[in-house]
Amino acid sequence: MERSPVRTTIQAESGIPFRLVYSDTKSPQNELPDHLHDWHEIIYVYRGQGSIFIDTGLENMQEGDLFIIPGSTVHRALPDAGNPVTSSALFFSPGLLASTAGGAASSLLSLFERCRKQRVYKRHLNTEEQSEVAALIDDIQTEFQLGHHLSAHAALLRLQLLLIFLERLEAAGPANPGKSAPGPSWLSSTISHIDDNLRSSLSLPELAQYASVSPAHFSRAFKRYTGMTLTDYALARRVIMAKEHLVQGDETMAAVADACGFDSLPHFYRQFKKLTGTTPAAYRRTMNSSR
């Protein structure tokens, strides 16, 4: 049975919008389907190998890789069956730092915005950098395990130290993403073409012609390297675009639906709630109240 991109509900056991999935080994059988959520995510790889689809591209995953994934970015890890990746993943709401770090929040979050704009989500760490990142993640895990009434806040301070460390790495030199994962030469350009034409109808034959491959080959390869069907990917991108319209402007719901390529207003409401768990109007209210 095909699994479409789904909203990921992140449970924050600490009582604050911040969660750590610590040193977890994922197999292809228990990896989440492609998902998108509003929280920022940091993934650090300890060992194993695989690949990960993020936004429009495919990257290798191996020991020492760090991935910076901004909120509302479609992504999915594709572990190797014989040598699955063991990694830690940190999730946190962008608004969390706004309420705790004050004026420094924009600086702490600038890394995510740069990754989004440049579409460079991976950094390969050297041995010294790996030790520093692993130690900070260990400290966060220790705080959560302590269960002290101030542990969540202590863990949050460690998160801020991690973000400062990564920001300093970026300031010292651009990210070294390492070798990209192999994939068809047409994949990245075709995905960018899809993103640029979300208001239009995106038919499989037309996109296959754009990629200079047969429709059957396009469909198989797209699913293999992204984990999604063409329809599911386009839907996820339209919802992401709709989120941006809802937060950045005061357009009517009908205008947002039309701008993002939805067939009708009911279709927009239905699909938006399917992927986010809330209605467009409720999403706008929530985001505006947190600004």
C-alpha positions as CSV (number, residue, x, y, z in Angstrom):
1,M,0.0,0.0,0.0
2,E,1.4,3.4,-1.0
3,R,2.1,5.8,1.8
4,S,1.9,9.5,1.1
5,P,3.7,12.3,2.9
6,V,2.1,12.7,6.3
7,R,2.2,15.3,9.0
8,T,4.5,14.2,11.8
9,T,3.1,14.9,15.3
10,I,6.1,15.5,17.5
11,Q,5.5,14.6,21.1
12,A,7.4,16.9,23.5
13,E,7.7,14.8,26.7
14,S,9.6,17.6,28.3
15,G,6.7,20.0,28.3
16,I,8.5,22.4,26.0
17,P,8.5,22.2,22.2
18,F,11.8,20.3,22.0
19,R,12.5,16.6,21.5
20,L,15.5,14.4,21.1
21,V,15.4,10.9,19.5
22,Y,18.7,9.6,20.8
23,S,21.1,7.2,19.1
24,D,18.3,5.5,17.2
25,T,18.9,2.8,14.5
26,K,16.3,2.9,11.7
27,S,15.7,0.1,9.2
28,P,13.9,0.5,5.9
29,Q,10.9,-1.3,7.5
30,N,10.4,1.0,10.4
31,E,11.5,4.4,8.9
32,L,8.8,7.0,8.8
33,P,7.1,7.8,5.5
34,D,8.1,11.1,3.9
35,H,7.0,13.8,6.3
36,L,6.9,17.4,6.9
37,H,6.5,19.4,10.2
38,D,6.9,23.0,11.3
39,W,9.7,22.2,13.7
40,H,13.4,22.6,12.8
41,E,15.4,19.3,12.8
42,I,19.1,18.4,13.3
43,I,20.3,14.9,12.5
44,Y,23.7,13.6,13.5
45,V,24.9,10.3,12.1
46,Y,27.1,8.1,14.3
47,R,27.5,5.1,12.0
48,G,25.9,3.1,9.2
49,Q,25.0,4.3,5.7
50,G,22.0,5.2,3.6
51,S,20.6,8.2,1.8
52,I,18.2,11.0,2.6
53,F,15.9,12.9,0.4
54,I,15.6,16.6,1.5
55,D,13.6,19.2,-0.4
56,T,14.7,18.7,-4.0
57,G,17.8,16.5,-3.7
58,L,19.3,13.2,-2.5
59,E,22.3,13.0,-0.1
60,N,24.4,10.1,1.2
61,M,24.3,9.4,4.9
62,Q,27.4,8.2,6.7
63,E,29.4,8.5,9.9
64,G,30.1,12.2,10.8
65,D,27.3,13.7,8.6
66,L,25.2,16.4,10.1
67,F,21.9,17.5,8.5
68,I,20.1,20.8,9.1
69,I,16.5,20.6,8.1
70,P,14.3,23.7,8.4
71,G,10.7,23.4,9.3
72,S,8.2,22.6,6.6
73,T,10.8,20.8,4.5
74,V,9.8,17.5,3.0
75,H,12.3,14.8,3.8
76,R,12.8,11.1,4.3
77,A,15.8,9.0,5.3
78,L,16.3,5.8,3.3
79,P,18.5,3.5,5.4
80,D,20.7,0.8,4.0
81,A,19.2,-2.6,4.7
82,G,22.5,-4.2,5.5
83,N,24.1,-1.4,7.4
84,P,21.3,0.9,8.7
85,V,22.1,4.4,10.0
86,T,22.3,5.0,13.7
87,S,21.7,8.7,14.4
88,S,20.3,11.2,16.9
89,A,17.6,13.7,15.8
90,L,16.7,16.9,17.6
91,F,13.4,18.6,16.9
92,F,12.4,22.0,18.2
93,S,9.9,24.7,17.4
94,P,11.4,27.9,16.0
95,G,9.2,29.9,18.4
96,L,10.9,28.2,21.4
97,L,14.1,30.2,20.9
98,A,12.1,33.4,20.4
99,S,10.7,33.0,23.9
100,T,13.9,32.0,25.6
101,A,16.8,33.5,23.7
102,G,15.3,36.9,23.2
103,G,17.2,39.1,20.6
104,A,19.7,36.3,20.0
105,A,17.0,34.0,18.5
106,S,17.3,35.3,15.0
107,S,21.1,34.7,15.0
108,L,20.7,31.2,16.4
109,L,18.1,30.3,13.7
110,S,19.9,32.0,10.8
111,L,21.6,28.7,10.0
112,F,18.3,27.1,9.1
113,E,17.3,30.0,6.9
114,R,20.6,29.9,5.0
115,C,20.2,26.2,4.4
116,R,16.7,26.8,3.1
117,K,17.8,29.5,0.7
118,Q,21.0,27.8,-0.5
119,R,19.4,24.3,-0.5
120,V,22.5,23.0,1.2
121,Y,21.4,20.8,4.2
122,K,24.4,18.6,4.8
123,R,27.7,19.2,6.5
124,H,30.4,16.5,7.0
125,L,32.2,17.0,10.3
126,N,35.8,16.3,10.9
127,T,36.8,14.1,13.9
128,E,37.1,17.0,16.4
129,E,33.8,18.5,15.3
130,Q,32.1,15.1,15.6
131,S,33.3,14.8,19.2
132,E,32.0,18.2,20.1
133,V,28.6,17.6,18.5
134,A,28.2,14.1,20.0
135,A,29.1,15.5,23.5
136,L,26.5,18.2,23.3
137,I,23.9,15.7,22.2
138,D,24.9,13.4,25.1
139,D,24.5,16.3,27.5
140,I,21.0,16.9,26.2
141,Q,20.1,13.3,26.6
142,T,21.5,13.2,30.2
143,E,19.4,16.2,31.2
144,F,16.2,14.6,29.8
145,Q,17.0,11.4,31.7
146,L,17.5,13.3,35.0
147,G,13.9,14.3,35.2
148,H,14.7,17.3,37.4
149,H,12.2,20.1,37.2
150,L,14.8,22.3,35.5
151,S,16.2,19.6,33.2
152,A,14.2,20.7,30.2
153,H,15.6,24.2,30.5
154,A,19.1,22.9,31.0
155,A,18.7,20.8,27.8
156,L,17.5,23.9,26.0
157,L,20.7,25.7,27.0
158,R,22.7,22.8,25.5
159,L,20.7,23.1,22.3
160,Q,21.6,26.8,22.2
161,L,25.3,25.9,22.6
162,L,25.0,23.4,19.8
163,L,23.4,26.0,17.5
164,I,26.2,28.5,18.5
165,F,28.8,25.8,17.7
166,L,27.3,25.1,14.3
167,E,27.0,28.8,13.5
168,R,30.7,29.3,14.3
169,L,31.5,26.4,12.0
170,E,29.6,28.1,9.2
171,A,31.4,31.4,9.9
172,A,34.8,29.6,9.7
173,G,34.0,28.2,6.3
174,P,31.2,27.0,4.1
175,A,29.7,23.6,4.7
176,N,31.5,20.6,3.2
177,P,28.5,18.4,2.2
178,G,30.7,15.5,1.0
179,K,29.7,13.4,-1.9
180,S,26.0,13.5,-3.0
181,A,24.0,10.4,-3.3
182,P,23.8,8.9,-6.8
183,G,20.6,9.5,-8.7
184,P,19.3,10.2,-12.2
185,S,20.8,13.4,-13.6
186,W,17.4,14.7,-14.4
187,L,15.9,14.4,-10.9
188,S,17.0,17.6,-9.3
189,S,16.2,19.8,-12.3
190,T,12.8,18.2,-12.7
191,I,11.9,18.7,-9.1
192,S,12.9,22.3,-9.3
193,H,10.7,22.6,-12.5
194,I,7.8,21.1,-10.5
195,D,8.4,23.6,-7.7
196,D,8.3,26.5,-10.2
197,N,5.1,25.3,-11.8
198,L,2.9,24.3,-8.8
199,R,0.0,26.5,-10.1
200,S,-0.1,24.5,-13.3
201,S,-1.3,20.9,-13.8
202,L,1.6,18.6,-13.5
203,S,1.0,15.6,-15.7
204,L,3.3,12.6,-15.6
205,P,3.7,12.5,-19.5
206,E,4.7,16.2,-19.6
207,L,7.2,15.8,-16.8
208,A,8.6,12.6,-18.3
209,Q,9.1,14.5,-21.6
210,Y,10.8,17.3,-19.7
211,A,13.2,14.8,-18.1
212,S,13.7,13.0,-21.5
213,V,12.6,9.6,-20.1
214,S,9.5,7.4,-20.5
215,P,6.6,8.0,-18.1
216,A,7.0,4.5,-16.7
217,H,10.7,5.0,-16.0
218,F,10.0,8.5,-14.5
219,S,7.4,7.2,-12.1
220,R,9.6,4.3,-10.9
221,A,12.7,6.4,-10.5
222,F,10.9,9.3,-8.8
223,K,9.4,7.0,-6.2
224,R,12.7,5.1,-5.7
225,Y,14.8,8.3,-5.0
226,T,12.2,10.4,-3.2
227,G,10.0,7.8,-1.5
228,M,7.0,9.6,-2.9
229,T,4.8,9.5,-5.9
230,L,4.7,12.5,-8.1
231,T,1.2,13.4,-6.9
232,D,2.2,13.1,-3.2
233,Y,5.3,15.3,-3.7
234,A,3.3,18.0,-5.6
235,L,0.7,18.0,-2.8
236,A,3.3,18.4,-0.1
237,R,4.9,21.3,-1.9
238,R,1.6,23.0,-2.4
239,V,0.8,22.8,1.3
240,I,4.2,24.2,2.1
241,M,3.6,27.1,-0.3
242,A,0.1,27.6,1.2
243,K,1.7,27.9,4.7
244,E,3.9,30.7,3.5
245,H,1.0,32.6,1.9
246,L,-1.1,32.2,5.1
247,V,1.7,33.5,7.4
248,Q,3.1,36.3,5.2
249,G,0.0,37.9,3.9
250,D,-3.7,38.5,4.4
251,E,-5.1,36.9,1.2
252,T,-8.4,35.2,1.3
253,M,-8.5,31.4,1.5
254,A,-9.8,31.3,-2.1
255,A,-6.8,33.4,-3.2
256,V,-4.3,31.2,-1.4
257,A,-5.9,28.1,-2.8
258,D,-5.6,29.5,-6.4
259,A,-2.1,30.7,-5.9
260,C,-0.9,27.3,-4.7
261,G,-2.5,25.3,-7.5
262,F,-5.4,23.6,-5.6
263,D,-8.4,22.6,-7.8
264,S,-10.9,24.3,-5.5
265,L,-11.4,25.8,-2.0
266,P,-12.8,22.5,-0.6
267,H,-9.9,20.6,-2.1
268,F,-7.5,23.0,-0.4
269,Y,-9.2,22.7,3.0
270,R,-9.3,18.9,2.7
271,Q,-5.7,18.4,1.7
272,F,-4.2,21.1,4.0
273,K,-5.9,19.4,7.0
274,K,-4.8,16.0,5.9
275,L,-1.1,17.0,5.9
276,T,-1.0,19.5,8.8
277,G,-3.8,18.3,11.1
278,T,-5.4,21.7,11.2
279,T,-7.4,24.0,8.9
280,P,-5.8,26.8,7.0
281,A,-7.7,29.4,9.0
282,A,-6.6,27.8,12.3
283,Y,-3.0,27.6,11.1
284,R,-3.0,31.3,10.2
285,R,-4.4,32.2,13.7
286,T,-1.9,30.0,15.5
287,M,1.1,31.4,13.6
288,N,0.0,35.0,13.9
289,S,-0.5,34.7,17.6
290,S,3.0,33.3,18.1
291,R,4.8,36.1,16.2
